[in-house]
């Protein structure tokens, strides 16, 4: 049998301060949601209220930067209900797939193209058999997957990296 949180709080007098704190935080969250613009809703969360300091968590650094400009007016509007002397922000990214926020990109798998493989193989042939560099490069060749895309780049960062690599290759003798 499951019980509601409010019912559990009323079972014991020792839990009464915790219940009061939860109710205060819940009320502050509602007030903040009403006071902030639409862009901040579901991106700013009340984390704690301790010794007159209200701790807010934001879902992104951009939201925190924009919210910093609103802190003085937000503090003045919140002082009417609860004794708050300052507000502190902390960025705590959350993954909320239903909100439409972009999910973090999966880690990029680094591959070796045919030119890189042949260059590493040639270098290994010139190194002594017991050289640590040769052993490391041999392990690299064995573990690294082959690049099947052959120069096709999916995102802007990869394209920029490829242009830098090409520029560096042209400068070398």
N, C-alpha and C positions, 0 to 999 in steps of 0.2 A: 504494500500500500504506500503510495506517495502522498506527501503532505505539501501544502504550499509553504513557501518561505515565511510568510507572515504568521502562519499557525505555529511554526517552530520557534519563532522569536518570542511568541507569547507564552510558551511553555516554561521558560526559565527567566528569572529576574536578572541573571548574570548576562543574558544576551540583550537586555534592554539598551545599553549604550551602543551596541553594534547596530541594533535596529534603528535607533535615532540617526546614526551616521549614514546608514543606507538610505533612509528617507530623505535626509538633507542632500545627499549626492544626487538622488533621483530628481528632487525638486530643482536643484541647480542645473542638471542636464536639460530639463524641460525649459527652464528660463533661458539658458544659452541657445537652445534650438530656436526659441522665439525671437531672440535678440539678433542672431546672426543671419546673414544673407543665405540664400538658397545654396550657394556654392560651398558653404562651410558645413551644411547639415550632413550628417553621417560621415564627416571627416574630422570633427572635433569632439572629443569625449572627456567627460569629467573623470579624473582618475582618483583624486583624493582632496580632502580639505583638512589641513592640519595646522594648528597654531596660527590661524588667520591667513594662511597661504593656500590658494586654490591651484591645484595641479591639473593642467589640461594636457591631453595627448592629442596630437594631430596625426592624420594618416600619411601626410607627406611634408617634405621640407617647404614646398611651395605654399601649402596651406598655412604652415607656421609663419613663413615670412609675411604673407598677406595679413594674417591675424595679428601679428605684432603691432601693426599700425592701429588696430582697433582696440588694443588692450586698455588704454586709458579710459575710453568711453564705456567699454564693457565693464570695467572695474567700478566705475561710477554708477552704472545701472544695476549692478549686482549687489552693491553695498546696502541697498534698501531692505533686503530681506535677511541677509546673513552678514556677520562680521568678517569681512574679507579685506585684508590690507594689501595684498599683492597677488598677482597671477603669474605662474611659471608655466612655460610651454616645453613640451618634450615631443620629439618626433618618434612615433611608434607605428611603422608601416603595418598595415593589415591587408590580408588578401581577402577581398570580398568579391567573389565572382559574380554575384547577382546584381551588384551596383553598377556594372558596366565599366569599372576601372580595369585597366590593362593588367593582366597577370604578369608576373615576372618572366623574363625570357628564360628558356631552358639554357643550360650551359652549352657553349659552342664547342663542338668537337673539332679539334685541330687535326688536319690531315696533311699528308705529304703528297705533293704532285709528282709526276714522273721526273721533272727536271731536278727537284730537290732530292729525290731518291737516288738518282744517278750521281749527283754531286757528292752526296754523303757516302755512297758506295766507293767512288773514286778516292775520297779522302781516307776512308778506312783502308783501302789497298796500299796507300802510301805510309800508313802508320805501322809501328812495330806490333807484332801479334799480342804482346803482353801490355800494351799501353792502355791506361785507364780510359783515355778518351775514345780509343777504338772500341773498347768493351761497352762504353756508354752509348756510342753511336749505333753499334750493332743491336743493342736492346731497343733503342729508339726505332730503328728500321723494323724490328720484329713486332713492336707494339702499335705503332702509328698506322691508322687505316689509310688506304689509298684514296686520293681525291678523285671522286667520280664525276664531279661537276665540271672539271677542267676549265676553270676561270669564270664560271658563272657566280656572281655575287648576289646574295639575297637582301642584305640590308646596307644602309648608308655607311655604317661603321666599317664593314668589311670592304666596301668600295674605296673608302678613304685609306684604309690600311694598304690595300693593293696599290693605290696610286703612290703612296709613300715608298713602298717597296720597289716599285718600278723606277721612281726618281733616284733612290739610293743605288740601284743596280746600274743606272746610266752614268752616275758620277764616278763609280769605281772603275779603275783602269782594266 
